[in-house]
Amino acid sequence: MNIFHHLSRKLRKKSGQTLIFFAIMVLMLFLVVGMSIDAGSIYLTKASLDKAVDAAALTIIRNLYQGQTQAMAVGQASFAANFKSSNVSAGSAALNITYGTDSMNNTTVAILGTATVNTYFMRIVPQFQTFQISAAATATRAKLVMSLVLDRSQSMVNNGGAAQLPGAVSTFISFFDDNMDRVALISFSSTTNLNVSMRQPFKSTVTTAANAMTFGGYTCTEGGMKLAKAQNDSVVVPANENVVKLVILFTDGLANGFGYTWPTNRTYYVSGSDSDNRYYIFDPASGNQLPNGSTYYTSAPPAYCPTMINFVSTNGTTKTVSASNIRDEGDRRVLSRADNIRAAGQLVYCIGLGGGSVDVDMLKKAANTPDSSTYNPNQPVGECVIATSASQLQLVFQQIASKILLRLTR
């Protein structure tokens, strides 16, 4: 009896120890699983907070043209839309937004976001009833130097572009900062006009000039590109500043003209008409067609305007004067100007109106888009967008504005 009693007592003792051990194991397993669940919730909330803070920083920096107060409001709305506070989040996240300037004199915005997360299982330890997480983001906005080159040829009246372009330009420049950026406005037809020289502030002056443009004549695009580079180059950038320079070229047709320097060292604009294979000469000082705005030339101009039976092309060949040769030379000269702009580290963005009439291939080459036949990976890559009708100009110009703002921020 004593032996059985002893064995029974030992078994009961071991059984009790096993239960205690099992209880400890269950508790540890519960804690491990619970901590894993809590850790997973914290991780997901942190990832959401990171995303929301990044989005808010970029939104604020891209909306600085509205003023810092409004930009902050837009950024906070972006944060609220991106931060997914799950059922483990205790209250709303807090944002601390600070504006500053970096070593390159660029405007910066720094954001610190914090959120408190309630735990489910870790809360059995008093100090872990809640868990605080944070995320930080910084965005930088470079300054912009931009020349707008706008087509004001006669065809813009025929396709409705003349009515739609001023409003599209006004909306476009509203996306940029009067106190940070610089803008010039250049227009071209048979001659080139510097409507607004490079300046800061610019919005009011550019809007007024765009509304005052008159349309008529041919499409001497080269003159606009030449003047655009001169305007951009007039802004000297300090060595320690990060400034983006670019040219916006808008046109609705073929570059059917160019500037030609006569032997007397005076430059005239030469334009060609495909319909009758004639060419026309314009005085860039007055904008008048020579002579007296009425005579066209099929062979050579009158004696007081030096003979132009042939001209030397930009590719080094001598060309007979004809409408088609003038058009081809117009394209070559535009591309040569665009290449010079890009070689200086400046971007070229192109907007075309009228998919059937505008030379899309030439515009892609000018912008150096990856799908162009002359794409150069060693030069800045621009954008080319085509509006098929004048009613799309507002949308297309806004698309380009968004792409530029994307370039300016990081």
WODAWO-V24783 format. One record per run of one state. SS is the DSSP state (H for helix, E for strand, C for the rest). FROM is the first residue (numbers start at 0). TO is the last residue. If there is no record, write none. Layout:
ss: (SS | SS)
from: (FROM | FROM)
to: (TO | TO)
//
This chain:
ss: (C | H | C | H | C | H | C | E | C | E | C | E | C | H | C | H | C | E | C | E | C | H | C | H | C | E | C | E | C | H | C | H | C | E | C | E | C | E | C | E | C | E | C | E | C | E | C | E | C | H | C | E | C | H | C | E | C | H | E | C)
from: (0 | 1 | 62 | 63 | 66 | 67 | 82 | 88 | 89 | 93 | 101 | 106 | 118 | 121 | 124 | 125 | 128 | 129 | 141 | 142 | 151 | 154 | 158 | 160 | 173 | 181 | 188 | 191 | 199 | 202 | 212 | 220 | 233 | 242 | 251 | 256 | 261 | 266 | 273 | 277 | 283 | 288 | 289 | 296 | 297 | 309 | 312 | 317 | 320 | 322 | 343 | 346 | 353 | 359 | 367 | 382 | 387 | 389 | 408 | 409)
to: (0 | 61 | 62 | 65 | 66 | 81 | 87 | 88 | 92 | 100 | 105 | 117 | 120 | 123 | 124 | 127 | 128 | 140 | 141 | 150 | 153 | 157 | 159 | 172 | 180 | 187 | 190 | 198 | 201 | 211 | 219 | 232 | 241 | 250 | 255 | 260 | 265 | 272 | 276 | 282 | 287 | 288 | 295 | 296 | 308 | 311 | 316 | 319 | 321 | 342 | 345 | 352 | 358 | 366 | 381 | 386 | 388 | 407 | 408 | 409)
//
